[in-house]
Amino acid sequence: MENHSGLDQETLLNVTQIFKALSDPTRVQILNLLQEREYSVNEIARTLSFNQTTVSHQLRFLKNLRLVKSRREGTTIYYSQDDHHVLELLKQAIHHVEHR
């Protein structure tokens, strides 16, 4: 079903979820970090000075939205970006704020 904006409900919901993901400072920091390379949960926690539980929770949220992906190497799970479009949105937002 389309609304007056011309977007179907699924598209509208998905766009809203992306902006919800980008509305949290912790998730923005994690996504920004993952633009560099892949990181383990421990590396993310150490680099950003968050506890491991917080990082794991946020990564699960981001993974459910397919904004990050994971791979296992032994007992370590590494996370990396999974949607360059959303990271471009993030870069543009950062650029906008830094150049006001």
ZALUMNU-562853 format. One record per residue (C-alpha): x, y, z. Coordinates in nm, 2 decimals, decimal comma, padded with zeros to 4 digits. Example, Ala and Ser with C-alpha at 12.3 -4.5 7.8 and 13.67 -1.06 7.14 Angstrom:
2
@px=01,23	py=-00,45	pz=00,78
@px=01,37	py=-00,11	pz=00,71
***
This chain:
100
@px=00,00	py=00,00	pz=00,00
@px=00,14	py=00,34	pz=-00,10
@px=00,10	py=00,65	pz=00,10
@px=00,09	py=01,01	pz=-00,03
@px=00,47	py=01,03	pz=-00,04
@px=00,48	py=00,76	pz=-00,30
@px=00,66	py=00,51	pz=-00,07
@px=00,53	py=00,17	pz=00,00
@px=00,50	py=00,07	pz=00,36
@px=00,80	py=-00,17	pz=00,36
@px=01,03	py=00,10	pz=00,21
@px=00,90	py=00,36	pz=00,46
@px=00,96	py=00,12	pz=00,75
@px=01,31	py=00,03	pz=00,63
@px=01,41	py=00,39	pz=00,58
@px=01,28	py=00,47	pz=00,93
@px=01,48	py=00,19	pz=01,08
@px=01,80	py=00,31	pz=00,91
@px=01,75	py=00,66	pz=01,06
@px=01,67	py=00,50	pz=01,40
@px=02,00	py=00,31	pz=01,38
@px=02,18	py=00,64	pz=01,30
@px=02,01	py=00,82	pz=01,59
@px=02,21	py=00,65	pz=01,86
@px=02,56	py=00,80	pz=01,94
@px=02,70	py=00,45	pz=02,03
@px=02,59	py=00,30	pz=01,70
@px=02,72	py=00,60	pz=01,50
@px=03,06	py=00,56	pz=01,67
@px=03,06	py=00,19	pz=01,59
@px=02,96	py=00,24	pz=01,23
@px=03,22	py=00,52	pz=01,19
@px=03,49	py=00,29	pz=01,33
@px=03,39	py=00,00	pz=01,10
@px=03,45	py=00,23	pz=00,79
@px=03,83	py=00,17	pz=00,86
@px=03,84	py=-00,21	pz=00,87
@px=03,68	py=-00,51	pz=01,05
@px=03,71	py=-00,52	pz=01,43
@px=03,63	py=-00,78	pz=01,70
@px=03,39	py=-00,69	pz=01,98
@px=03,68	py=-00,65	pz=02,22
@px=03,87	py=-00,42	pz=01,98
@px=03,56	py=-00,21	pz=01,93
@px=03,50	py=-00,19	pz=02,31
@px=03,86	py=-00,10	pz=02,38
@px=03,89	py=00,15	pz=02,10
@px=03,57	py=00,33	pz=02,18
@px=03,59	py=00,29	pz=02,56
@px=03,26	py=00,10	pz=02,59
@px=03,19	py=-00,22	pz=02,78
@px=03,17	py=-00,54	pz=02,58
@px=02,80	py=-00,60	pz=02,66
@px=02,71	py=-00,26	pz=02,52
@px=02,90	py=-00,32	pz=02,20
@px=02,76	py=-00,67	pz=02,15
@px=02,40	py=-00,53	pz=02,20
@px=02,45	py=-00,25	pz=01,95
@px=02,62	py=-00,48	pz=01,70
@px=02,33	py=-00,72	pz=01,72
@px=02,09	py=-00,43	pz=01,65
@px=02,30	py=-00,32	pz=01,35
@px=02,34	py=-00,68	pz=01,22
@px=01,96	py=-00,73	pz=01,23
@px=01,93	py=-00,42	pz=01,00
@px=02,20	py=-00,57	pz=00,78
@px=02,42	py=-00,26	pz=00,84
@px=02,71	py=-00,48	pz=00,97
@px=02,81	py=-00,84	pz=00,90
@px=03,02	py=-01,08	pz=01,10
@px=03,26	py=-01,36	pz=01,04
@px=03,41	py=-01,61	pz=01,28
@px=03,78	py=-01,69	pz=01,31
@px=03,83	py=-01,95	pz=01,58
@px=03,65	py=-01,82	pz=01,89
@px=03,67	py=-01,45	pz=01,77
@px=03,39	py=-01,29	pz=01,58
@px=03,49	py=-00,99	pz=01,35
@px=03,24	py=-00,73	pz=01,24
@px=03,26	py=-00,51	pz=00,93
@px=03,03	py=-00,28	pz=00,74
@px=02,76	py=-00,44	pz=00,53
@px=02,59	py=-00,14	pz=00,37
@px=02,81	py=00,12	pz=00,20
@px=02,50	py=00,33	pz=00,12
@px=02,42	py=00,38	pz=00,49
@px=02,79	py=00,46	pz=00,56
@px=02,78	py=00,72	pz=00,28
@px=02,48	py=00,87	pz=00,46
@px=02,68	py=00,87	pz=00,78
@px=02,98	py=01,03	pz=00,61
@px=02,76	py=01,30	pz=00,45
@px=02,60	py=01,38	pz=00,79
@px=02,95	py=01,40	pz=00,95
@px=03,07	py=01,62	pz=00,67
@px=02,77	py=01,84	pz=00,70
@px=02,81	py=01,90	pz=01,07
@px=03,19	py=01,96	pz=01,05
@px=03,14	py=02,22	pz=00,77
@px=02,86	py=02,43	pz=00,92
***
